[in-house]
Amino acid sequence: MLGEGGASDVAVVGGGPVGLAVAWRCAARGMRVSVYDATPGSGASDVAAGMLAPVAETYFGERVLTGLLVESAARWPAFAAELAEYAGRDLGYRTEGTLTVALTSDDLAEAERLWAYQRNLGLPVTPLRPAELRDREPLLATRLRGGALAPGDHQVDPRRLVAALRVAVERAGVTMVSRPVRDLAELDATATVVAAGCGTAALTGLPVRPVKGQILRLRAPGGAAPGFRHVIRGHADGRHVYLVPRTDGEVVVGATVEERADLDVTAGAVLDLLRSATEVIPELAEYELVEARSGLRPGTPDNAPLLGPLPGRPELVVAAGHFRHGIVLTPLTADLVADLLATGMPDPALASLSPARFGQPVPVARRSESVGDAVSVGRRSESVGDAVSGTWPADARPERQDAERGSRNVSHTEAVKGPGNGGEPGPDDPTTREARTRWS
């Protein structure tokens, strides 16, 4: 149990979904909690699509990560129901499932290889013929060569999620402190949770790097609901795109994955996303383009999050580095961190996610720029890349990790339990140092 000292039992740095959910769970266990963020919810979650996709996001070699996704997705129905009732807010949680579609023969071959891997893990993936796909979603392009259904891959609206969590933490008695954190030593708390996204690198020296993503939002004509219900993930002439429909008429189209830290929205990325989207559902060409945004995902060398005490600093707990999976991993992360702080006993699942797996963090000199600005990535592009550069341990750089790790198939039981070392990137590993488009 936590001690009695400090103005708070727990200080949470970062007011995104993970930080707010951790604060809510800790407050529910009777802890005094403060959350520090100058602009809560303005970081990566404000740009995210909100796909809860443990199946469609399963890639070769990421066995530990797959287990986390499966476990956390299983917690989402109860988490969503509890939060919606407690906060009195709709989260936009939908359960129609996800359709993955392929336009060309090459696209289908690529997709079938991944579906076979997913089915070998015991994950629910049902291949469908083109006619069966259009029976489910008549607006899909007629040139489709095939697809698959993942019925357990759901979605939530991240902006509504953050709004609900902010109400929940307020009602639970959490203190919101609207200021950035430049140095963890300035916090007066028995324990500190660093859930600062890309800003985690500057605060801890851990290898969390910004990975840029560009995303679009469309709106159906007349404000009507979109003409399709499933989340659609498309292989389109070698490019990848996802389409996420909202009941209010919005369609989220994404997303690029770029190893860079600027926040520019580029014409080429918008063109590629719109071309792929309209090749999958031609009707989208008539939708209004209402938003083009970019954000920075907090990536790690092995794509898995950093959860647990900072090496040599048991009072500092890290909950960061969720990369593309921050929304789906929110319930599991919050439960694991809150249980650790309440009992002092780490869940066995934390062993393979420990920040210590990359060695001792490299100290980061204090900067004059605020880490809060790095957390709120929607507002600035400067300083974030600088805060990350130079903080990699030599054996944790992505290019070295790629060279040292291979991929191998594992049983579904192993994937769910998540034993062993961190997830090993396979042939489609997004940590390769190049900018390219892939779903996020």
BELCORSUL-V844976 format. One line per field, one symbol per residue. psi: psi as a letter, one per 20 degrees, with the letter a starting at -180 (. if undefined). A space follows every 50 residues. Layout:
psi: ???
This chain:
psi: qqairqhqgpppopkagggggggghghhjjqppqpophnpjjchhiiqhk pnmhghjorpilggggggggghhhigghggggggggikqpikpqkhrppp qphrggghggghgghggghhijqopoqqrghhghhhnhiqqijqiraqpn hioaqqohhhgggghhgghghijpppomqrphphiipnqhqppoljchih ghhijqmpqpoqpqqqprpqpjjrqqjqhqppoponlirqqqooqqhjiq pppaqqopmrjrkqpqhgggggghggghhgnhhihiqpoiporqroqoqr hjiqropaqppimhioppmakidikhghjggggggggggghhhjopqhhi gijphiijapqpqpqpqhqqhhhhgmiihqiqhghhhhpjjpqhjjqghg ghhiqaqqqrqhghgghlrarqpoqbikpjiqmqprpqq.
